[in-house]
Amino acid sequence: MASKTLPYIFSTLLFLLQLQFSAGQTEVKAAYWFPGTGLSVSGIDSTFFTHLFCAFADLDKTTYQVTISASNSAQFSTFTQTVQQKNPSVKTLLSIGGGDAVAPTFASMASQASTRKSFIDSSIQLARANNFHGLDLDWEYPSTATEFTNLGLLLNEWRAAVANEATSSGNTPLILVAAFFYSSNYYGLSYPIQAISNSLDWVNVMAYDFTSPFSWSTAPNLTGAPAALYNPTSQVSGDSGIAAWIQAGVSAKKLVLGVPFYGYAWRLVNANDNGIFAPANGAALSDAISYSEIKDFIAQNSATTTVYNSTFVTNYCYSGTTWIGYDDTESISTKVTYAKGKGLLGYFAWQLLPNSMASKTLCYIFSTILFLLQLHFSAGQTVVKSAYWFSGSGFPAPSIDSSLFTHLFCAFADLNPTTYQVTISSSNSALFSTFTRTVQQKNPLVKTLLSIGGGNANASAIASMASQASTRKSFIDSSINLARSNNFLGLDLDWEYPSSASQMTNFGLLINEGRAAVSNEAKNSGKAALLLSAAVFRTSSYYGGFNYPFQAISKSLDWINVMAYEFYGPSWSPKEAGPPAALYNIAASQISVDTGIKAWIQAVSPKKVVLGVPFFGFAWRLVNANNHGLFAPANVTAITSDGAIAYSKIKDFIAQTSATTVFSSTIVTNYCYSGTTWIGYDDTQSISLPRLQMLRERDCLASLHGSLLRTQILFFLIQRSSV
């Protein structure tokens, strides 16, 4: 699927940081935008940021005035207006300089009061004329003691001028920021700490580019961690830099940690010597490599090994003689936790990149969103972090990053309506038989379960099977044999749904007999007993008041997967545009995740409950385009035949139509609209922290259950050919 990969991935990676800083805390959640990347300003999802940097304005080497190039003038002048359409509260800063700027020109400007004044006055005037809220200096880098002294003078005079301009104009003072070296000490030279503390709102600490395969690196012929948080072999690390800044006297509340969204690729001397500091003979690529390109490399090279090194807090991967050091969800989330623990002001990311990669979008997004769970459940706590893989998705099993999961479901095995035996279709046989071995290559600890049934299965056939002891035995024995012969570690039943009192009773008999058979088989074979799980309705009682068999569930299943979604959809609630998976409800008559989970944990232990979250939405056609809130009148499906629409297509719709996006914190859901098209769905705001908090408060077993489908849903699998 040729999707708009990078902004989606990036937004979810950034959301890792949002979880760690409380809403009431003054914080910085920022990113740099650079016009040379090809990403349009309108393509930025500014809802994820408190601040956005527009980079870069230039310094005229003759007049020492700050200017905007003619090619950038139109984009820069409308930058603030554009990004505030999606987030009116976001603050924008004009960034001056950058890594490609001429450092001696900055040094010359800062050397005299008159040229400093020219810089300062022109920067303020340019910021006001282009509606920026602040200014950012990226001078890379002052390189003498005199230059550092002059930097201090520049900052102090800049602050004074900004204060005077605000007094004269009646405007809010401009924000003043500077991007500095990772440490307060630049190769033996100290930054002007007092001036920084007095005059800047904060410092963007560039805690990256510690090493690379290029000539500017201290060790281009050794692989390394470009942005290691720790480094036991030297003092070059994010932690040592932050410690130096704080020790020098800059408050932690003035420090914003930089996170890179790219890596570097080395060419190994020996493919078998592939750790950190392995011998290399230069660069494998001519430049840095973006995160999405790294993910493409991993997906396209099935032999790629990915590694997270917790000592350095870095990720790397290798295939043959190509070795890439980068940051991924593990290292970024650890840095987030670190930043919060150190009391830092926030983070910034370099940089927002274009929608250029035809990548496995949803898999990447899913991986990062799923990783949110790891931030909220301690390592010592037993949790389920799982996903369904469906053979018809077109997503190959070798591409699954199983390191992010505790359990993976292989979906679906079938029920023969005549013999009531569980079978695997001939088209799936090869894929299913190697599934466990394939996913355990990256994560030997991941548990695999064979899932039986699904939304497209014949519910009547399952009901008929469960109605008699002999047919239940046929189902049970064949499922166990199939699981063992295909090396699965468990079985999962997705019966949608038992729909009468007798069917619920029979469901209880089935799982009790299944547990007994599994126990007997384990005793006879000497193997670990198969896991048993079942996907169940969103609440403990199905339509008509038919209760699930709670005693049997508690006694015989390891857990239940609660399908807490599809509350509203245009096929069964066509007259109003409702939230498909709202966490809370406004009226007692409305459906919500919370009411369903409450019902379940009144009936079974919360440690048996795993919450499902959808990664898709539904689209309605509104009766009136001007009446577009929750539960607005609607009269037909939109976009697809049943209204179901995948997350990536929702994001495409938003980008292509400039749709209005809304997050309802009252019921915890997202929706968007453009014209008469209205889509209800879940996004990072509704998926992550609120649901995780609810899980912890309810003491549930865990967590976000997922699907690895590019065109279907994230948490739990429902086969939807139209999505």
C-alpha positions in Angstrom: 0.0 0.0 0.0 1.6 3.3 -1.1 0.6 5.2 2.0 1.7 8.5 3.6 4.0 6.5 5.8 6.3 8.8 7.7 4.0 11.4 9.3 1.8 8.6 10.7 4.8 6.7 12.0 6.3 9.9 13.3 3.1 11.0 15.1 2.9 7.8 17.0 6.5 7.8 17.9 6.1 11.4 19.2 3.0 10.3 21.1 5.3 8.2 23.2 6.5 11.4 24.7 3.1 12.9 25.3 2.3 10.0 27.6 5.1 10.9 29.9 4.4 14.6 30.5 1.3 15.5 32.5 -1.3 17.7 31.0 -1.0 20.3 33.6 2.8 20.6 33.3 4.4 23.3 31.2 6.1 21.3 28.6 7.6 21.4 25.1 6.6 18.8 22.5 8.2 20.1 19.4 9.6 19.3 15.9 11.4 21.0 13.1 10.0 21.5 9.7 12.3 22.1 6.8 11.0 23.0 3.3 13.7 21.0 1.5 12.1 17.7 2.6 9.1 18.0 0.3 6.6 17.8 3.2 4.0 20.5 2.7 3.1 22.7 5.7 -0.5 21.6 5.4 0.6 18.0 5.8 1.9 18.6 9.3 -0.4 17.1 12.0 0.2 20.0 14.5 -2.2 18.4 17.1 0.8 16.5 18.4 2.9 19.5 19.2 3.1 22.4 21.5 5.8 24.1 19.4 6.9 23.9 15.7 10.1 25.2 14.3 10.2 26.6 10.8 13.7 26.1 9.5 15.7 27.9 8.3 16.0 31.6 7.9 19.4 32.8 6.7 22.1 35.3 7.9 23.3 37.8 5.3 27.1 37.7 5.4 27.4 41.4 4.6 24.6 43.1 6.4 24.2 40.5 9.2 20.5 40.8 8.8 18.2 37.7 9.1 16.5 37.0 5.8 14.1 34.5 4.3 15.0 33.3 0.8 12.7 34.1 -2.0 12.0 30.4 -2.5 10.8 30.0 1.1 9.0 33.3 1.5 5.5 32.2 0.7 5.7 29.0 2.8 7.2 30.8 5.8 4.8 33.7 5.7 1.8 31.4 6.0 3.4 28.8 8.2 1.7 29.8 11.5 -1.7 30.3 9.9 -1.5 26.9 8.3 -0.4 24.8 11.3 -2.9 26.6 13.6 -5.8 25.4 11.5 -5.5 22.0 13.1 -4.1 23.2 16.4 -4.9 26.8 17.3 -2.7 26.7 20.4 0.5 25.5 18.7 3.4 28.0 18.9 5.7 28.6 16.0 9.3 29.7 16.0 11.5 30.8 13.1 14.7 29.0 13.2 17.9 30.7 12.0 21.0 29.0 10.8 21.3 25.2 10.9 23.9 22.7 10.1 24.5 23.9 6.6 24.8 27.6 7.6 28.2 29.3 7.5 29.5 29.2 11.1 32.1 31.9 10.6 29.4 34.3 9.5 27.6 33.8 12.8 30.9 34.3 14.6 31.6 37.5 12.8 28.0 38.8 13.5 28.4 38.1 17.2 31.7 39.8 17.5 30.5 43.4 17.5 27.6 45.2 19.2 26.5 46.9 15.9 26.3 43.6 14.0 24.6 41.9 16.8 22.0 44.6 16.8 21.5 44.2 13.1 20.9 40.5 13.6 18.6 41.0 16.6 16.5 43.8 15.1 16.0 42.1 11.8 15.1 38.8 13.4 12.4 40.4 15.6 11.0 42.3 12.7 11.0 39.2 10.5 9.3 37.1 13.2 6.6 39.7 13.7 6.1 40.2 9.9 5.6 36.5 9.4 3.5 35.9 12.5 5.9 33.6 14.3 5.7 33.4 18.1 9.4 33.0 18.7 12.9 32.8 17.4 15.4 29.9 17.5 19.2 30.2 16.9 21.0 27.2 15.5 24.7 28.2 15.4 26.7 25.1 14.8 29.0 25.8 16.6 30.9 28.6 18.4 34.5 27.3 18.4 36.6 29.6 20.5 36.4 31.1 23.9 35.8 34.5 22.4 32.9 33.2 20.3 31.3 31.7 23.3 31.6 35.0 25.2 30.1 36.8 22.2 27.2 34.2 22.1 26.4 35.2 25.7 26.4 38.9 24.8 24.1 38.1 21.8 21.6 36.2 23.9 21.4 38.9 26.6 21.0 41.7 24.1 18.4 39.6 22.2 16.4 39.1 25.3 16.5 42.8 26.2 15.4 43.7 22.6 12.6 41.2 22.7 11.3 42.6 26.0 11.5 46.2 24.7 9.7 45.3 21.5 6.9 43.6 23.5 6.5 46.7 25.7 6.4 49.0 22.7 4.1 46.9 20.6 1.8 45.5 23.3 2.4 42.0 21.9 3.4 39.0 23.9 7.2 38.7 24.0 8.7 36.4 21.5 9.9 33.1 22.7 13.7 32.7 22.5 15.4 29.3 22.0 18.7 28.0 20.9 19.8 24.6 19.6 23.1 23.7 21.3 25.7 21.0 21.4 24.8 17.8 23.3 27.0 19.0 26.2 27.6 22.3 27.9 31.3 21.8 27.0 32.2 22.0 23.3 35.6 20.3 23.0 37.0 22.1 26.0 35.1 25.3 25.6 32.1 26.2 27.9 28.8 27.7 26.8 27.8 31.0 28.5 25.7 29.4 31.2 24.5 32.5 33.0 23.4 34.2 29.7 21.6 31.0 28.7 19.8 30.8 32.1 18.9 34.5 32.0 17.9 35.0 28.4 16.6 31.8 26.8 13.3 30.2 27.4 14.9 26.8 26.8 17.8 25.0 25.1 17.3 22.3 22.4 20.0 19.8 23.3 21.1 18.1 20.1 21.7 14.7 21.7 22.5 12.9 18.5 25.1 12.6 15.7 27.6 11.2 18.2 29.0 8.9 15.5 28.6 8.2 11.8 30.4 6.5 9.0 31.5 9.8 7.6 34.7 11.7 7.9 33.5 14.2 10.5 33.0 11.3 13.0 35.7 10.4 15.5 35.4 6.7 14.5 34.0 6.3 11.0 35.4 2.8 10.7 33.6 1.4 13.7 29.8 0.9 13.8 28.2 2.9 16.6 25.1 4.3 18.2 24.4 7.7 16.6 22.3 8.8 19.6 23.1 6.5 22.5 21.5 7.6 25.8 24.4 5.9 27.7 27.9 4.9 26.7 30.0 2.8 29.1 33.0 3.2 26.9 33.2 7.1 26.7 31.6 10.3 27.9 29.8 10.9 24.6 26.1 10.1 25.3 22.8 11.8 25.8 23.0 11.2 29.6 26.5 12.6 29.9 25.5 15.7 28.0 22.3 16.3 30.0 24.3 15.8 33.2 26.9 18.3 32.0 24.3 20.9 31.3 22.7 20.5 34.7 26.0 20.4 36.5 27.0 23.6 34.7 24.0 25.4 36.2 21.3 25.2 33.6 18.0 24.2 35.2 16.5 20.9 33.9 13.4 22.9 33.2 15.4 24.8 30.5 16.5 21.6 28.8 14.6 19.9 25.9 16.0 16.6 24.7 16.6 16.0 21.0 15.4 12.8 19.4 16.6 11.8 15.9 14.3 10.3 13.4 17.0 8.9 11.2 20.1 6.7 11.4 23.4 5.9 9.7 24.5 2.9 7.7 28.0 1.4 7.7 29.5 -1.3 5.5 30.9 -4.1 7.7 34.3 -5.5 7.1 33.0 -8.9 8.2 29.3 -9.8 8.1 29.8 -12.2 11.0 31.2 -9.4 13.2 28.1 -7.3 13.6 27.8 -5.7 17.0 28.3 -2.2 18.2 31.9 -1.1 17.5 32.2 -3.7 14.8 34.9 -2.9 12.2 33.6 -1.1 9.1 35.0 0.3 6.0 32.9 3.4 5.6 29.4 4.3 4.7 26.9 1.9 3.1 24.9 4.9 2.0 25.9 8.4 0.9 23.9 10.1 3.6 21.8 9.6 6.7 18.8 7.2 6.3 15.3 8.1 7.5 13.3 5.9 9.8 10.9 4.8 7.2 13.7 3.9 4.8 15.2 1.8 7.6 11.9 0.0 8.1 11.7 -0.6 4.4 15.2 -2.0 4.4 14.2 -4.4 7.2 11.0 -5.5 5.5 12.7 -5.9 2.1 15.6 -7.9 3.4 14.1 -10.9 5.2 17.4 -11.9 6.7 17.8 -8.6 8.5 18.4 -9.0 12.3 17.1 -6.2 14.5 18.6 -5.6 17.9 17.8 -3.3 20.8 20.8 -2.7 23.1 19.6 -1.6 26.5 23.1 -0.8 27.7 23.5 2.0 25.2 19.8 2.5 24.7 19.9 2.2 21.0 18.6 0.1 18.1 20.6 -1.4 15.2 20.0 -3.8 12.4 22.1 -5.7 10.0 21.8 -7.8 6.9 24.9 -9.1 5.1 27.5 -6.4 5.4 25.0 -3.5 5.8 24.7 -2.3 9.4 22.4 0.6 10.5 22.4 2.4 13.8 19.2 4.3 14.7 16.5 4.9 17.3 13.2 2.9 17.4 10.4 2.6 19.8 12.4 0.9 22.5 15.1 3.5 22.6 12.8 6.5 22.1 10.5 5.3 24.9 13.4 4.8 27.3 14.6 8.3 26.5 11.1 9.6 27.2 11.1 7.9 30.6 14.6 9.3 31.2 13.6 12.8 30.3 10.7 12.7 32.7 12.8 11.2 35.5 15.4 14.0 35.0 12.7 16.7 35.1 13.4 18.0 31.6 11.1 20.5 30.0 10.3 18.1 27.1 11.6 17.0 23.7 12.1 18.0 20.2 12.4 15.8 17.1 14.6 16.4 14.0 12.7 16.4 11.7 9.3 16.2 10.0 9.8 14.3 6.8 7.7 13.8 3.6 5.2 11.3 2.6 7.6 9.5 0.4 7.9 5.9 1.3 5.6 3.1 0.1 6.0 1.1 3.3 4.1 -1.3 5.5 2.4 1.7 7.1 0.0 0.1 9.6 2.5 -2.4 10.8 4.9 0.4 11.8 2.2 2.4 13.4 0.8 -0.6 15.2 4.3 -1.5 16.5 4.7 2.0 18.0 1.2 2.3 19.4 1.5 -1.1 20.9 4.7 -0.2 22.5 2.8 2.5 24.5 1.6 -0.4 26.6 5.1 -1.2 27.7 5.4 2.3 29.2 2.5 1.6 31.5 2.9 -1.9 32.6 6.1 -2.8 34.6 8.4 -5.4 33.3 7.7 -7.7 36.2 3.9 -7.7 35.5 2.4 -10.5 33.5 0.6 -8.9 30.5 -0.6 -9.9 27.1 0.6 -7.8 24.2 -0.6 -9.5 21.2 -1.8 -9.3 17.6 -3.7 -11.3 15.0 -2.1 -12.1 11.7 -4.3 -12.9 8.8 -3.0 -14.7 5.8 -5.2 -12.8 3.4 -3.8 -9.5 4.4 -0.9 -9.7 2.0 1.5 -9.0 4.9 4.1 -11.7 5.1 4.8 -13.4 8.4 8.6 -12.8 8.2 7.9 -9.1 8.3 6.2 -9.3 11.7 8.3 -7.6 14.4 7.6 -10.2 17.0 9.9 -8.6 19.5 7.0 -6.3 20.4 4.6 -9.1 21.3 4.1 -11.7 24.0 1.5 -13.6 21.9 0.6 -13.8 18.2 -2.6 -15.2 16.8 -2.5 -17.0 13.4 -6.0 -16.5 11.9 -8.1 -18.4 10.9 -8.5 -22.2 11.0 -11.9 -23.4 9.7 -14.6 -25.7 11.1 -15.8 -28.4 8.8 -19.7 -28.2 9.0 -20.0 -32.0 8.5 -17.3 -33.6 10.5 -16.9 -30.7 13.0 -13.2 -31.1 12.8 -10.9 -28.1 12.7 -9.0 -27.8 9.5 -6.5 -25.5 7.8 -7.2 -24.7 4.1 -4.7 -25.9 1.6 -3.9 -22.3 0.6 -2.9 -21.6 4.2 -1.2 -24.9 5.1 2.4 -23.9 4.3 2.1 -20.5 5.9 0.5 -21.8 9.1 2.9 -24.7 9.5 5.9 -22.4 9.6 4.3 -19.5 11.4 5.7 -20.3 14.9 9.2 -20.9 13.6 9.1 -17.7 11.5 8.0 -15.3 14.3 10.3 -16.9 16.9 13.4 -16.1 14.8 13.1 -12.5 16.0 11.6 -13.3 19.4 12.1 -16.9 20.7 9.8 -16.1 23.6 6.7 -15.1 21.7 3.8 -17.5 22.0 1.7 -18.4 19.0 -2.0 -19.4 19.0 -4.1 -20.9 16.2 -7.3 -18.9 16.0 -10.5 -20.7 14.9 -13.6 -19.1 13.4 -13.7 -15.4 12.9 -16.3 -12.9 11.8 -16.8 -14.6 8.5 -17.2 -18.1 9.9 -20.5 -19.9 10.0 -21.8 -19.2 13.5 -24.6 -21.8 13.0 -22.0 -24.5 12.3 -20.1 -23.6 15.5 -23.4 -23.7 17.5 -24.3 -27.1 16.0 -20.8 -28.4 16.9 -21.2 -27.2 20.5 -24.6 -28.8 21.0 -23.5 -32.4 21.4 -20.7 -34.1 23.4 -19.6 -36.1 20.4 -19.2 -33.2 18.0 -17.6 -31.1 20.7 -15.0 -33.9 21.1 -14.4 -34.0 17.4 -13.7 -30.2 17.5 -11.5 -30.4 20.6 -9.4 -33.4 19.5 -8.8 -32.1 16.0 -7.9 -28.7 17.2 -5.3 -30.0 19.7 -3.9 -32.3 17.0 -3.7 -29.4 14.5 -2.1 -27.1 17.0 0.6 -29.6 17.9 1.3 -30.7 14.3 1.8 -27.1 13.3 3.8 -26.1 16.4 1.3 -23.7 17.9 1.5 -23.0 21.6 -2.2 -22.4 22.1 -5.7 -22.3 20.6 -8.2 -19.4 20.3 -11.9 -19.6 19.6 -13.6 -16.7 17.8 -17.3 -17.6 17.9 -19.3 -14.6 16.8 -21.6 -15.1 18.7 -23.5 -17.6 20.9 -27.0 -16.1 20.6 -29.3 -18.1 22.9 -29.2 -19.4 26.4 -28.6 -22.9 25.2 -25.7 -21.8 23.0 -24.1 -20.0 26.0 -24.5 -23.2 28.1 -23.0 -25.2 25.3 -20.1 -22.7 25.0 -19.4 -23.3 28.7 -19.4 -27.1 28.2 -17.1 -26.7 25.2 -14.4 -24.7 27.0 -14.6 -26.9 30.1 -14.1 -30.1 28.0 -11.5 -28.3 26.0 -9.5 -27.5 29.1 -9.8 -31.1 30.3 -8.6 -32.4 27.0 -5.7 -30.0 26.8 -4.6 -31.0 30.3 -4.8 -34.7 29.5 -2.8 -34.2 26.3 -0.1 -32.3 28.1 0.2 -35.0 30.7 0.4 -37.7 28.1 2.8 -35.9 25.8 5.0 -34.3 28.5 4.6 -31.0 26.8 3.5 -27.7 28.3 -0.3 -27.4 28.2 -1.7 -25.4 25.2 -3.0 -22.0 26.0 -6.7 -21.5 25.6 -8.3 -18.1 24.8 -11.6 -16.9 23.3 -12.7 -13.7 21.6 -15.9 -12.6 23.2 -18.6 -9.9 22.9 -17.9 -6.4 24.2 -19.9 -7.0 27.4 -20.6 -10.1 29.5 -24.2 -10.4 28.2 -25.1 -10.8 24.6 -28.2 -9.2 23.1 -31.4 -10.5 24.8 -29.7 -10.9 28.1 -27.8 -14.1 27.4 -25.0 -14.3 29.8 -21.7 -15.9 28.9 -20.7 -18.9 31.1 -18.7 -17.1 33.6 -17.7 -20.1 35.7 -16.4 -22.0 32.7 -14.5 -19.0 31.4 -12.9 -18.4 34.8 -12.0 -22.1 35.2 -11.0 -23.1 31.7 -9.7 -20.1 29.7 -6.3 -18.4 30.2 -8.0 -15.1 29.1 -10.7 -13.6 27.0 -10.2 -11.1 24.2 -13.0 -8.5 24.7 -14.0 -7.1 21.3 -14.7 -3.6 22.6 -15.6 -1.9 19.3 -18.2 -1.7 16.5 -20.7 0.0 18.8 -21.9 2.1 16.0 -21.7 1.5 12.2 -23.7 2.7 9.3 -24.9 -0.9 8.5 -26.7 -1.3 11.8 -27.1 2.3 13.0 -27.5 4.2 9.8 -29.5 7.1 11.1 -26.8 8.7 13.4 -23.0 9.1 13.1 -21.8 7.5 16.3 -18.4 6.6 17.9 -17.4 3.0 16.9 -15.5 2.4 20.2 -16.0 5.2 22.7 -14.4 4.6 26.0 -17.2 6.3 27.9 -20.8 7.2 27.2 -22.8 10.4 27.8 -26.2 8.8 28.2 -27.0 5.5 29.9 -28.5 4.2 26.7 -25.2 4.6 24.8 -22.6 1.9 24.5 -19.0 2.2 25.8 -15.8 0.3 26.4 -16.0 1.2 30.1 -19.5 -0.2 30.7 -18.5 -3.4 28.9 -15.3 -3.9 30.8 -17.1 -3.2 34.1 -19.6 -5.8 33.3 -16.9 -8.4 32.5 -14.9 -7.8 35.6 -18.0 -8.1 37.8 -18.3 -11.6 36.3 -14.7 -12.7 35.9 -11.3 -11.7 37.3 -9.8 -8.7 35.6 -6.7 -10.8 35.2 -8.6 -12.8 32.6 -9.5 -9.7 30.5 -7.6 -8.4 27.5 -9.0 -5.3 25.8 -9.5 -5.0 22.1 -9.0 -1.6 20.4 -10.0 -1.0 16.7 -7.6 0.4 14.1 -10.4 1.3 11.7 -13.5 3.4 11.6 -16.8 3.9 9.9 -18.0 6.5 7.5 -21.5 8.0 7.3 -23.1 10.4 4.9 -24.5 13.3 6.9 -28.0 14.7 6.3 -26.7 18.2 6.8 -23.0 19.1 6.4 -23.4 21.9 9.0 -24.6 19.4 11.7 -21.5 17.3 12.1 -21.1 16.5 15.8 -21.3 13.1 17.5 -24.6 11.4 16.8 -25.4 13.8 14.0 -28.3 12.7 11.7 -27.0 10.5 8.8 -28.7 8.5 6.1 -26.3 6.3 4.3 -22.8 4.8 4.4 -19.9 6.7 2.9 -16.6 5.8 1.1 -17.1 2.0 1.2 -20.0 -0.3 0.8 -20.4 -0.9 4.5 -18.7 2.3 5.7 -15.7 0.5 7.2 -12.4 2.3 6.5 -8.9 1.5 7.6 -6.8 4.0 9.7 -4.4 4.7 6.9 -7.3 5.6 4.5 -8.8 7.8 7.2 -5.5 9.7 7.3 -5.4 9.9 3.5 -9.0 11.3 3.6 -8.0 13.9 6.1 -4.9 15.0 4.2 -6.6 15.0 0.8 -9.8 16.9 1.9 -8.4 19.1 4.6 -11.0 17.5 6.9 -11.7 18.9 10.3 -10.5 16.5 13.0 -11.9 16.4 16.5 -11.0 14.5 19.7 -13.8 14.2 22.2 -12.2 13.9 25.7 -15.7 13.4 27.2 -16.3 10.0 25.6 -12.7 9.5 24.4 -13.0 9.1 20.7 -11.9 10.7 17.5 -13.9 11.8 14.4 -13.4 13.9 11.3 -15.7 15.4 8.7 -15.5 17.1 5.3 -18.6 18.2 3.6 -21.2 15.5 4.3 -18.7 12.7 4.9 -18.3 11.9 8.7 -15.9 9.3 10.0 -15.7 7.9 13.6 -12.5 6.2 14.5 -9.8 5.9 17.2 -6.5 7.8 16.9 -3.5 8.1 19.2 -5.4 10.4 21.7 -8.1 7.9 22.2 -6.1 4.7 21.8 -3.3 5.3 24.2 -3.3 6.9 27.6 -7.0 6.9 28.5 -7.4 3.2 27.7 -4.2 2.3 29.4 -5.2 4.2 32.5 -8.5 2.4 32.5 -6.8 -1.0 32.2 -4.5 -0.3 35.1 -7.4 1.1 37.3 -9.4 -2.0 36.5 -6.3 -4.2 37.1 -6.9 -6.1 33.8 -4.5 -8.7 32.5 -3.6 -6.3 29.7 -3.9 -4.8 26.9 -4.0 -3.7 23.4 -4.6 -6.7 21.3 -3.7 -6.1 17.7 -3.9 -7.0 14.1 -1.1 -6.9 11.7 -3.3 -6.2 8.7 -2.5 -3.3 6.5 -6.1 -2.8 5.5 -8.1 -4.1 8.5 -7.9 -3.3 12.2 -5.3 -2.9 14.9 -6.5 -4.6 18.0 -8.2 -7.9 17.3 -9.0 -9.1 13.9 -12.2 -8.7 12.0 -12.0 -9.7 8.4 -13.3 -6.7 6.4 -12.6 -7.1 2.7 -14.0 -3.7 2.0 -11.8 -1.7 4.4 
